Amino acid sequence: MIRNSKINLGLHILGHPPTDLDKLSEYVATIMAYDTIHYSSIRRILAEYLGLDYNEIRKYPNRINKYGLTNSEILSRLHEVAKNVIRRMLQENVLRGDEIMKILNEEIQRHLGGNTC
């Protein structure tokens, strides 16, 4: 998973996460950005939550989607949504599913506008 990925976030040592929430949320979102054998990526989960076909988004990066954005741009915005949800969960100590969904929908609205599903 990480072997073929480049994380441009400076030097880090696994087991010693950064204390800055912005950096930590960027690390976590970046690590979760790729599908594995056992788990779907955070971007795939968010795309499907929004009713988008993740495989189509990846296959046709220049195609315009229902949000009026290129698929490449929607991937970038989904990363921002993931990063901000993680940061807010850490900052606000949110663990309950309904609270996470509230934060998620707020971040989707902020980054994409319109309806969340």
C-alpha positions in Angstrom: 0.0 0.0 0.0 2.5 2.6 1.1 5.4 1.1 -0.9 4.2 2.7 -4.2 3.1 6.0 -2.6 5.0 9.1 -1.9 4.1 11.1 1.3 5.5 14.6 1.0 5.1 15.4 4.7 8.7 15.5 5.8 10.6 12.9 7.8 8.6 10.9 10.3 9.0 7.9 12.5 6.2 5.4 12.7 5.1 5.2 16.3 5.9 8.8 16.9 3.0 10.7 15.3 3.2 14.5 14.9 1.5 16.5 17.7 0.2 19.1 15.2 -3.4 18.1 14.4 -3.1 19.5 10.8 0.0 17.4 10.1 -1.4 14.3 11.8 -4.7 14.5 9.9 -2.8 14.9 6.7 -0.7 11.7 7.5 -3.8 9.7 8.3 -5.8 10.9 5.3 -2.9 10.1 3.0 -2.3 6.7 4.5 -6.1 5.9 4.1 -6.1 7.2 0.5 -5.5 3.9 -1.2 -7.5 0.7 -1.4 -6.0 -2.4 0.2 -6.9 -6.1 -0.2 -9.1 -5.8 3.0 -10.2 -2.2 3.1 -11.6 0.4 0.8 -9.8 3.7 0.7 -11.3 6.7 2.4 -11.7 8.4 -1.0 -13.7 5.4 -2.4 -15.9 5.4 0.7 -16.6 9.1 0.4 -17.2 8.9 -3.4 -19.7 6.1 -2.9 -21.4 8.0 -0.1 -21.9 10.8 -2.6 -23.2 8.5 -5.2 -20.2 8.6 -7.4 -18.5 5.6 -9.0 -14.9 5.6 -7.7 -13.6 3.4 -10.5 -15.0 5.8 -13.1 -13.5 8.8 -11.3 -10.1 7.1 -11.4 -10.4 5.9 -15.0 -11.6 9.3 -16.4 -9.8 12.1 -14.5 -10.8 14.8 -16.9 -14.5 13.9 -17.1 -17.0 16.3 -15.5 -19.1 14.7 -12.7 -22.5 15.6 -11.2 -20.8 18.3 -9.0 -19.6 20.1 -12.1 -16.0 19.3 -11.3 -13.5 17.2 -13.1 -13.0 13.8 -11.5 -9.4 14.8 -10.7 -10.7 17.8 -8.8 -13.3 15.8 -6.9 -10.5 13.4 -5.7 -8.6 16.4 -4.4 -11.7 17.7 -2.6 -12.5 14.3 -1.2 -9.0 14.3 0.3 -9.6 17.7 1.9 -13.0 16.4 3.3 -11.2 13.3 4.8 -8.4 15.4 6.2 -10.8 17.9 7.8 -13.1 15.2 9.2 -10.1 13.5 10.8 -8.7 16.7 12.2 -12.1 17.7 13.7 -12.6 14.3 15.2 -9.3 14.5 17.0 -9.8 18.2 18.0 -13.3 17.7 19.3 -12.7 14.2 20.6 -15.6 12.8 18.6 -16.2 9.1 18.6 -20.0 8.6 18.2 -21.2 7.7 14.7 -23.9 10.4 14.6 -21.4 13.1 15.5 -18.9 11.9 12.9 -21.7 11.9 10.3 -22.6 15.5 11.3 -19.0 16.6 10.8 -18.8 14.7 7.5 -21.9 16.3 6.1 -20.7 19.8 7.2 -17.3 19.2 5.5 -19.0 17.9 2.3 -21.2 21.0 2.3 -18.1 23.2 2.8 -16.0 21.6 0.1 -18.6 20.6 -2.5 -21.8 22.5 -1.6 -25.2 21.1 -2.5 -26.7 17.9 -1.2 -24.7 15.3 0.7 -26.2 12.3 -0.8 
